């Protein structure tokens, strides 16, 4: 069997960073304990940055992006995995400083992998991906903070994005009243299909307020945008409400006061999925297999090839994508 395989490779040229599909061999792969036959990857915001040569995330070129992948172990020097095992990789700066999943083969450290839950196919796992894992971690943070469905509505900002879409689907499945925030009028039907109870326009939370407290509205928030919408949501939290913060699509800045924390006992919890310890990842993936309505993945996900990555990267960086983008590396 030939050791040649296809990969989407970004490299520095006189015209800047350019990405193309190339043929590589196993000898080109970086060192690692486990060789994986990749079935699918996905497109996240970081992938868009890397594919466009932005963000200073890549230190060495040429480079294979793709922060996620799912596939089957081909060989392993680790006792944790054997040929034929189905695995997932998300995070650990794979696709940034380590070669990632935009290739038919990947070689990585065993500790970076988790077993693929038997309820999920590789394609379904990538329809979830880092964004879906982050969404599940956000939901678990709300639960750990005591936010139950009877406490009141949950606001999901940036609801048509990957984290937002999966969050809406999971929260709805768990019985929460979900209010989805979006600036895209054309996506209301999509959000309702995922389980949103109601929808608010992004403009309602996009203007700064000089009030440290507003009317108590939200029992919990899954926030992927930061900036003014997060500050406004913070002022509108119910007593003992919880915000799971996982993104900065609007802004990394947060202009607010400590009043919601002091007078309403609000909790603002940061969510990181990149360096999350393996036991927490496995718990979250088990919850995804149990609590994410898999039939809704078809509404959330679309399938694309390695050749489409440059255009898709432009779209995700300008907010023109919806839901989850699965990259079929064998297409």
N, C-alpha and C positions, 0 to 999 in steps of 0.2 A: 504494500500500500504506500502511495506517495506521501511524503511528509509536507507537501505544499498545501497552503490554504489561503483563503482570501481574508483581507483585513482592510479597514479604513485607517489610513495612516496620515497624520498631520506632520508637516515638516516646514522648516524655515527656508524661504527662498528670497530672492531679491525683491519679490513682490509682496513679501510678508509671509504669514503662516498660511499654507495651502493644504487642503485635505483631499486625498484621492484614494480610490480602491486599488490595492496592489496585491500581488502574490508574494507571500512570505513562506519561510520554511520553519520547522521546529527549532532549528539552530538559531534563528533570529530572536526567539522568545527569551525574556529575562529568566534568571534562575528562580526556582520555586519548588515546593515539595509536591504539588499536585498539578497534573496536566489535565485540563478539562476540554472536552468537545462542546463548544458553546452552541446552544440551540437558539437562544434569543437574548437580546439586550434591550435597552430602552433609552429614551431621550429625556434627560433632566436639564435644568437650567445650567448646571455646571458643565454638562456636555456641550451645550450651546456655546458657552464661553471658550472652552478648550478647542472646539472645532473652528472657532473664529479667531483663535490666537489672542484671546482677551483674558484679563484677570490675573495674569502672571501665575497661573496655576501649574503650568508645565515648566519644569526646570531643564529637561534634556530632550532634544529632538534627534531623530524622528521619534514619534510617539503614537501609540494606539489609544484613543479615548474610550469612553464607555464605563461609567461608574458602577453599573450593574451588569450582571449576567446570570443566566441559569443554563445548566447543561448536565453532562454526564462525565464522571471521572474516567479518564483513559488509563492513567497510571498514577501511582502514589508511593512516595517513600515514607509517608506518615501512617501510623497504625490506625488513625481515625477514619481513613477513607480507603476504599478499594475500588478497582475497576467496576464500572456499572452503577456506582452510587449516583443518585441524582442530587445535585447541590445548587445552592444559590450563593451569590456574592453581592453584597452592597457595602459601600463605604470603604473605610481603611485607606482612603486617598487613592484607591485604585481608579484608573482613568485620569488621574491628575499627576502624581509623581511615580506611579506604577502603571505599567501597561494594563489596559482594561478590556472591556467586553465587545468592542467593535471588530471582532475577528472570529473566525471559526475555531480557533484554538486559543487558550489562555493558560498560563502557568503562574500559580500563586502559592502563598503560604497556606498551610492547612487551617490555621487558626482564623483566617479570614472567611472561611466557608461555613455555611450552616446546611444541614440536610434539608432538602426540598420536602415540605409536608406531602404525604401521599395523596391528600385531597386536591393538590394543585398540579397542573401541568407546567412545564417550563414557560410556555407562552403566558399562561395565567399569572405565574409568579412575576413575570416582567410587565404584565399589565398592572401589577401592583407596584413592584420596584421600590426604589428608595422613597419616592413620594408616598406610596401606600404604606410602607413601613413607618415613615414619619407620622402619617395620619393616625395609624394605630397607636403609636407611642403617645400622641396627643390625647386620644380618647382615653387611654389608660391613665394618663396624668389627671384628666378630669375625674375619672372614677376614684383614683387614689386620694383626690382632694375632697371626696364626699359629694360630688355632683351627680345626683341620680335623676332619672327622667322626671320625677315629681317636683324637682326644685325650680323648674322653669326652662325657658327657651335657651338654646345654644346657638350662638352666632358663629358662622363660618365665613371668614373673609377670603377674598380671592377664590370664590367657590368653584369657578370653572377650571381652575388649574388642577394639576395632578393631586396635590395634597388635599385641596378643597373638595374635589370630586369624590375621592375615596372617603374623606371624612363625612361628607353628607350621606353617602350610602351606608357606612357603618353605623353612624349615629341614628339614622332612621330605622335601621334594622333592630337596634337596641331599644327602640321605643322613645327616643328623645324628640322633642319638638325642635326642628332644625330651621333656622332662618339663614338663608344663603345671601351673601352680599356679592353683587357683580355690577359692572358697568356695561354689560353686554345685553341689551334688550332681546337680542335674537336667541339667547341661551336660556330663557326662562323655562321653556318646555323641557329642555335637557335636564335642568336642575330639579324640576318637579318629578321627572321620570326617575331620578336618582333617589328621591324621597324627601326633598325639601318641602316643609310645610308652607313656608312663605318666602318671599324674596324682597330684599330691599336694594335700592339703587346705591351704588358706590358713592354717589354725590352726597348722600345723607350723612356720611361720616368723613367726608374729605375736607371739610372746612374746619379750621381750628376753633376751639371754644375757650373763652377765658374763665369758664366755670370749672372749679376743681371737682365738683360732683354734679351729675345730672340725674334724671329720673332712673330709679333702679329698674333695669330691663333684663339683663343677661345673667343666667346662672353660670354659664360657662362660655368660653370663646376658644375656637381654634383659629389662630391668626397666622397667616402666611405673608402679610404685607408690611407690618410695622408702621412707622411714621404716624401721621395724623389719625388714620382710622384706628390704630391701636390705642392712641392716647384718648380718643373719644370713647372707645369701647371701655377702657379702664374706668372712666368717669361714670359710665352707665351700669357698672356691675352691681348685682344684688349682693346683699350681705353674705360674706364667706364664699363669694364667687371665685372661680378659677379661670385664668387665661393660660393656654398653652401656646407659647410663642415659638414659631419655627421658620420664619422667613422675613424678607425685607424687600418685597417686590415694589412697595411704595417708597420706603426710605429706611435707612439704618438708624436714623435719628429718632429719639423719643422725647418730646417736650411735654412734660407732665408734672404732677406734684405727688407728694407722698400721702396726700389726704385720703385717697381711696384705700390705701393700705392701713392707715391709722384708724379711720372711722368706720370702715366696712369690712375690714379683715380680708381684703382681696389678696389672692395669691397670683403672682406672675411667674410662671414656670418656663424656663428655657428648655427646648427639646432639641437634642442632637442625636442624629442616627449614624453619623460617620464613624465615631469611635465607641459606640455603644458596646458594652461587654457582651460576649457571646450568649450567656444564659438569658439576658434580657432580650436579645434578638430572637432567640428560639421561642421564648414565651410570646413575643409579639407575633411571630409568624404562625404560631399555633392559634392565636386569637384571630388572625386574619383568615385562616382556613375555616374557622368556626363561625365568625361573626360578619364577614364581608359577603354580601349576597353575590355569588359568583355570576349569576345571570346578568347582573348589572355591569359586569366588566365589559360586556359587548358594547354597551352604550358609552362606557368610559374610554375604551381602547381602540386604537387604529393601528394597522400593520404597514410597515414600510421596509425598504431595503437599504443596504449600506450606501448605495449610490445616491439616495435621497437625503443623506445626512447634512450636506452643506446647506441646502435650502431650508430644511427643518430647523437647523441651528439658528438661522436668521429669524425664522418665525417665532421660536420660543423666546428669543431675546427681545422681541418687540411685542410680546403678549398676544400673538396671533394663533397660538395653539389652544387646543381644548383637551382636557382629560389626560390620558396617558398614551404615549407614542411608543409602540413596540417595534424594535428593530429585529427583523428576521435575517440573521447573518448568513443563512443558507439560501436566501431568495435570489 
